[in-house]
Amino acid sequence: MQQDFGQPGLALDEAYDLVCIGFGPASLAIAIALYDRGIQPRVLYLERQKNFVWHAGMLLPNARMQISFLKDLATLRNPRSKFTFINYLKSKNRLVAFTNLSTFLPLREEYNDYMTWCAAHFAPFVQYGQETVSVSPRRNGKEPVQSWQVISKNVNTGRRSSITAKHVVIAVGGKPKIPPALTNQDSHTIIVHSSTYSISVPLLLPQKHKAYNLAVIGGGQSSAEIFNDLPSKYPNCRVTLFTGSSALKPSDDSPFVNEVFDPERTDTFYDLPDEAQHKSIASNKATNYGVVRPELLDHLYEIMYQQRLHEPDESKWQRQIVPWTEVTGYEKQDDQRVLLQLKDTSTGQPSLSGASYDLVIVGTGYERNAHEALLEPTRGLLPSQRYEVERDYKVKYRTEAVAKNCGIWLQGCCEESHGLGDTLLSVLAVRGGEMAESIFPSREWERQGRAKL
């Protein structure tokens, strides 16, 4: 079942040294690290999207990054790399102008453009529009696995292709998580995840000046940004944000706490006992989960105060925030709107929303278990039923089951073993270098290079 992808240099009749499933920031950081090392293994990147884009649904106007531009895809590993954010600015003739901004936090759309610029350098090695279906072991009899078969399908035609590789990296990112009670056959036209906000909402709400009634669920950064953005898109809308917490809470990005994302902290975290790892994640949740940047909170509070200044009757406000409230389900009405089933998180008392909504946008995070379905054909190689990883992110298969020069690595789904930074951009530059060294150790690669001379 081998087929030619129809792209120069990507023939399928030869085995690859490395196949990266997913070509987002994690795989891009690996590509950059390999480039900086000056080695040229046979690498193929498979990406489901039709082009490189980072969080397309949340590229909101004026939204800024939450990390310093120095934590780009290269600088913390190699400040001299051509793929630093500073070199990107220089190549775009914006370096001097950017310094005049006096900020470490670029616009999110600019950072997306930076990563797109980086990705363009590796276009000959990327196959877009390919969704990976499975990864299976290839072995002769009872001998250890020497390579892997990767099956993918064209997202437009459904046509399947098969390739082999000695090393496979799975970096497919998170899958939008919508509570089961808010999901059924017709919910996709009523309830959308924040990850598709900028794409799906204009299609579902085409009349800019209509008096839509909208609901946002969640108390994190994405929900707050959407709550802030909706009235600028729909001036006559009313929008209500529901959060199970007592209030919107600020993220903690103070210097000492922010050290939890330092690359060297990964070693410390990995070596902790399981119980200590769980406690560390729980105690540092306020850095990333269910929290909002303080400057956005200040902006929203000022808006709420101005509403109070001009209209004492809260029921007439354009924006409303409803704390202590969990959305547990919905009831679709004849007019295609929905009533929301609610629960008071302080008392457990259920209720029904007093108003119906044209659209509900949920900012309820992501699931990071897509690797399990892709790797199901390899489950028999595991010593247990869990996909545990080494410090270098290599899956722990039984020692005798997989050859030493063969393996599978996971990216972005190892928070339990590698800490809170695992799903974030902060560690990518250093981690990309670690991955390149783990897959292609310098000594072995140099020895292979000398053998070819």
Helices and strands as residue ranges (DSSP letters): E 16-21, H 25-37, E 43-47, G 56-58, H 85-91, H 95-99, H 108-120, G 123-125, E 126-128, E 130-138, E 147-154, E 160-170, E 175-176, G 180-182, G 187-189, E 191-193, G 194-196, H 197-204, E 213-217, H 221-233, E 238-242, H 255-258, G 259-261, H 265-270, H 274-283, G 285-287, H 294-310, G 314-316, E 319-322, E 325-332, E 338-344, E 350-352, E 359-362, E 366-367, H 370-374, G 376-381, E 407-410, H 415-418, G 420-423, H 428-439, H 442-452
